[in-house]
């Protein structure tokens, strides 16, 4: 939390934020409060994973564990689903892959809190489809924001830790290589917080009937397009858009995926050209956008790249009316690292505390989960709280599984999921059809909104919902405001 004195100090440093010096990934994590050997993961999960990588095994208990250790003590008084007289079954091992360190670490900023919530719910075990009471182990692996590392740790989870299922989030750079390993090693995998196109089309030619072992509750590029263009249409502009598409899984999918949209929406796109993640100089892109008179800038960037681009853009006199950046601006840490010059940036709403959804595990509403996160961690709620729904889905699957040793039955139950989660409805029993929430065999879409980071009251920024084109059940909380630079 920032008090008035901290806010004043932050804003008086505005001149420093406009300096030309680039922000490295390490510096960004420091600015965003994520520095150190591990990500700040919330209460009860100390020593989660070392910066060099590795895994941590922890069971449904409140006792903290260190890397490589296993705890089996159960907590009294925790939420359970135990039926009196149920015999004890073996532990269910769940591998959790996320980017705990590196440029994608903000995706994992709620993982410690989530795992503690899952452990509390399952502390005394859960009666599954075999009518036996099972405890759950959560084995956490750090992708280090690196695709090769994601594949490696997933292989370790499957081959060495012998996990029953893998759960994964954190953009295509983490999810796609994890999915490839799970397919190759015949292991059930469920994912969320990833666009479905780069997940499903990670292979140029996906299997005719879809993948066997990997499923995602995911947002779609088409939903992003609906929300972004609705945000842009809410303000008067010349409809000239500067586009930032890096040479990574997201950027390459966005460049081709947006091609049909520009002319159809009456927009003129100025492509800034391909560039590598971690670039420190955006002068060429800024010059292109200025020369073309772009009044809108959009793209999909990792958090430190947004900070570098935005500081340089303002310093060089490029001040568009609207800035809509996917991925990076999911996190208030990126906005805060850029400073007050980033007030009123816009982004997709992958999850919001005001959504009319609740946990299938505890009945807590989205707002109650956000409030619990704030009271437990002392930090502002964040969109990655929505990743909590992975374990809701996992529990539902195993409650329908009569033989937990049969991966064929487990994946069959993944493919027949029909339930409500705090991240939204899932129904893999519905017909597969483009334009629906079940566009391809392995994907069911999450609801999405258009959001804006406005100057906060209690915190540096607040996330307002400014459009609900894709999710009419969500409440619009504010009108879109143009960028402000002073």
SVG drawing of the C-alpha trace seen along z (x, -y; Angstrom):
<svg xmlns="http://www.w3.org/2000/svg" viewBox="-25 -18 46 66">
<polyline fill="none" stroke="black" stroke-width="0.4" points="0.0,0.0 1.2,-3.5 0.3,-6.3 0.1,-10.0 3.7,-10.6 4.8,-7.7 2.6,-8.8 4.0,-12.4 7.5,-10.9 6.7,-8.8 5.3,-11.6 8.1,-14.0 10.4,-11.6 8.6,-11.9 11.5,-13.6 13.7,-10.6 11.1,-8.3 11.4,-10.1 15.2,-9.6 16.4,-7.7 18.1,-4.9 16.5,-1.5 15.1,0.7 16.6,4.2 14.5,7.2 16.3,7.3 15.6,3.6 12.0,4.0 11.5,6.7 13.1,4.5 10.9,1.5 7.8,3.8 8.7,5.2 9.5,8.7 13.3,8.6 15.4,11.2 16.0,14.9 12.3,15.8 9.1,14.1 7.2,12.8 4.6,15.6 2.4,14.8 2.1,16.4 3.0,19.9 5.2,20.9 8.6,19.9 11.6,21.0 9.4,21.9 12.1,22.4 15.6,21.2 16.6,18.8 18.6,21.6 15.4,23.6 14.2,26.8 11.0,28.0 9.3,27.9 6.9,30.6 4.2,29.6 1.1,31.4 -2.2,30.0 -0.9,28.8 -0.2,25.4 3.4,26.2 5.8,24.3 8.2,26.5 11.6,25.9 12.8,26.9 13.0,30.7 11.1,31.5 7.7,33.1 5.2,32.4 2.4,34.7 0.9,33.2 -2.7,32.1 -4.1,28.9 -7.1,29.1 -10.1,26.9 -9.5,26.5 -12.1,26.9 -12.5,30.6 -14.7,32.8 -14.1,35.9 -16.9,38.4 -17.0,40.3 -15.7,43.8 -13.9,43.2 -10.7,45.3 -7.4,43.5 -6.1,43.5 -2.7,42.5 -1.6,38.9 -2.5,37.2 0.6,35.5 -0.1,32.2 2.8,30.5 2.5,26.7 4.5,25.0 4.7,21.2 7.3,18.4 8.3,17.7 11.3,15.7 12.3,13.7 10.3,11.3 7.0,13.2 7.2,13.5 4.2,11.2 2.0,14.1 3.0,16.1 2.7,13.3 -0.4,14.9 0.9,18.5 1.9,18.7 -1.4,17.3 -3.3,19.7 -1.4,22.8 -2.0,22.0 -5.8,21.7 -5.7,25.0 -3.8,26.7 -6.3,25.4 -9.2,26.7 -7.6,30.2 -5.9,30.3 -7.8,33.4 -8.1,34.9 -10.8,35.1 -13.0,38.0 -12.6,38.7 -14.5,40.8 -13.0,44.1 -14.7,43.3 -11.3,43.0 -9.9,40.0 -6.9,38.6 -4.4,35.9 -2.9,33.7 0.8,32.8 1.7,29.7 5.1,29.9 6.1,26.5 8.5,25.9 9.9,22.6 10.1,22.1 12.3,19.0 10.4,17.3 12.2,19.5 10.5,21.9 13.3,24.5 13.3,24.4 9.5,24.9 9.9,28.1 12.7,29.3 11.0,28.9 7.8,30.4 9.7,33.5 11.2,33.7 7.7,33.5 6.5,36.3 9.5,38.6 11.0,38.1 8.2,36.8 5.6,39.0 2.9,36.4 -0.7,37.4 -1.5,34.1 0.3,30.9 -1.3,27.4 0.2,24.4 -0.3,20.7 1.9,17.7 1.6,17.0 2.4,19.2 6.1,19.1 5.4,21.2 2.2,23.1 3.1,24.3 6.4,26.1 4.7,27.6 1.9,28.8 4.3,30.4 6.0,32.4 2.7,33.5 1.6,34.7 4.9,36.5 4.8,38.1 1.1,39.0 0.3,36.9 -3.0,34.9 -2.5,31.1 -4.8,28.2 -4.0,24.6 -5.4,21.1 -4.3,17.5 -3.1,18.1 -4.5,17.0 -5.9,20.1 -4.6,19.6 -0.8,19.9 -1.7,22.7 -3.7,24.7 -1.7,23.8 1.7,24.4 1.7,27.1 1.3,25.8 -1.1,28.7 -2.9,29.7 -4.3,33.2 -7.6,33.5 -9.5,34.3 -7.4,32.1 -4.7,33.0 -5.2,35.9 -3.5,34.8 -3.6,31.0 -6.6,28.7 -7.0,25.0 -9.6,22.6 -8.3,19.7 -9.0,16.3 -9.2,15.8 -7.5,13.3 -11.0,12.6 -12.2,11.6 -9.2,9.3 -10.0,7.7 -13.6,7.1 -12.6,5.4 -9.7,3.4 -11.6,2.0 -14.6,1.2 -12.2,-0.8 -10.8,-2.7 -14.3,-3.4 -15.3,-5.0 -12.9,-8.0 -12.5,-10.2 -9.3,-9.4 -7.9,-9.4 -8.1,-5.6 -4.4,-5.2 -2.8,-2.5 0.8,-1.9 1.3,1.8 4.0,3.5 4.4,7.2 7.6,8.8 9.2,11.9 7.7,14.3 4.8,16.7 2.3,14.0 3.6,11.3 3.7,13.6 0.2,14.9 -1.1,11.3 0.5,10.0 -1.2,12.5 -4.4,12.7 -5.1,9.0 -4.6,8.8 -8.4,9.3 -9.4,6.7 -7.8,3.4 -9.7,2.6 -13.0,4.2 -13.0,1.8 -11.9,-1.2 -8.4,-1.3 -5.0,-2.0 -2.2,0.1 1.4,-1.0 3.5,2.0 6.5,1.1 8.4,4.1 9.5,7.3 11.9,7.1 13.2,9.3 11.9,9.5 14.2,7.6 14.9,4.8 16.1,1.6 15.8,-0.9 12.4,-1.6 13.4,-4.7 12.6,-3.2 9.1,-2.2 8.5,-5.6 9.7,-7.4 7.3,-5.4 4.4,-6.0 5.1,-9.8 5.5,-10.2 2.3,-8.4 0.4,-10.5 -0.8,-7.4 -3.3,-8.4 -3.6,-4.8 -0.8,-2.4 -1.3,1.2 0.6,4.5 1.6,7.4 4.7,6.9 6.4,8.4 6.3,6.0 9.8,4.6 9.5,3.9 6.4,1.9 8.2,-0.2 11.1,-0.9 8.9,-1.7 6.6,-4.0 9.2,-6.0 11.1,-6.5 7.9,-7.3 6.9,-10.1 10.5,-11.4 10.6,-11.6 7.2,-13.3 5.0,-10.4 1.8,-10.9 -1.1,-8.9 -4.6,-9.4 -5.0,-5.7 -2.5,-3.0 -3.7,0.6 -1.1,3.2 -1.8,6.8 0.1,9.1 2.3,6.4 -0.6,4.3 -2.4,7.2 -0.2,6.2 -0.3,3.0 3.4,3.5 4.1,2.5 2.0,-0.6 3.6,-1.6 7.1,-1.0 6.3,-3.4 4.9,-6.0 2.1,-8.6 2.7,-9.0 1.0,-5.5 -2.3,-6.5 -5.3,-5.6 -3.5,-2.8 -5.9,-0.1 -5.8,3.7 -7.9,6.8 -9.7,7.9 -8.7,11.5 -10.2,11.6 -11.7,8.9 -12.8,8.9 -16.3,7.6 -17.0,10.6 -20.2,12.5 -18.4,15.8 -17.4,17.8 -15.2,20.7 -16.6,24.1 -14.4,25.2 -15.4,22.8 -18.3,20.7 -16.2,17.6 -17.0,14.9 -14.5,13.2 -14.6,10.2 -14.1,12.3 -11.1,14.0 -9.6,10.6 -10.2,9.3 -8.6,12.4 -5.5,11.9 -5.2,8.3 -5.6,9.1 -3.3,12.1 -0.5,10.5 -0.9,6.8 -0.9,6.1 -3.4,5.0 -5.4,7.7 -4.2,8.8 -5.7,10.4 -3.6,13.7 -5.8,14.5 -8.1,16.0 -5.5,18.8 -7.0,20.2 -9.6,21.9 -7.1,24.5 -7.4,26.4 -11.2,26.1 -11.1,27.8 -8.6,30.4 -10.7,31.3 -13.8,31.7 -11.9,34.0 -10.6,36.3 -14.0,36.4 -15.3,38.0 -12.3,40.4 -13.0,43.9 -9.4,45.1 -6.8,42.4 -4.0,44.6 -5.7,44.6 -4.5,41.6 -6.8,42.6 -9.8,42.1 -8.4,38.9 -8.0,37.3 -11.4,38.5 -12.8,36.7 -10.9,33.6 -12.5,33.7 -16.0,34.0 -15.8,31.2 -18.9,29.1 -18.7,26.8 -18.6,23.2 -15.3,21.7 -14.3,18.3 -12.7,17.8 -16.0,18.6 -18.0,21.5 -16.3,24.5 -18.3,26.9 -16.3,29.3 -19.5,31.2 -20.8,28.4 -20.5,28.6 -17.1,27.5 -17.7,24.5 -15.8,21.4 -17.4,18.3 -18.5,20.1 -16.9,20.5 -15.8,24.0 -13.9,23.0 -11.6,26.0 -11.6,29.4 -9.1,28.6 -10.2,25.1 -13.1,23.5 -13.0,19.7 -13.1,17.5 -15.1,14.3 -13.2,11.1 -13.7,7.4 -12.0,4.1 -10.2,2.4 -8.3,-0.8 -5.8,-1.6 -6.9,-4.9 -5.3,-6.9 -6.0,-5.1 -7.2,-6.2 -5.9,-3.5 -3.3,-2.2 -1.3,-3.8 -3.8,-2.6 -7.3,-1.0 -8.6,1.3 -11.8,0.0 -14.0,2.0 -14.8,-0.2 -16.3,2.3 -18.2,5.5 -18.8,6.4 -17.6,9.9 -19.0,10.4 -22.3,8.5 -22.8,9.9 -19.8,7.8 -20.6,4.4 -19.0,1.4 -17.5,-0.8 -16.2,-3.8 -16.0,-5.5 -12.8,-5.3 -10.5,-8.3 -7.8,-9.5 -4.2,-9.2 -2.9,-12.0 0.7,-13.2 0.8,-15.9"/>
</svg>
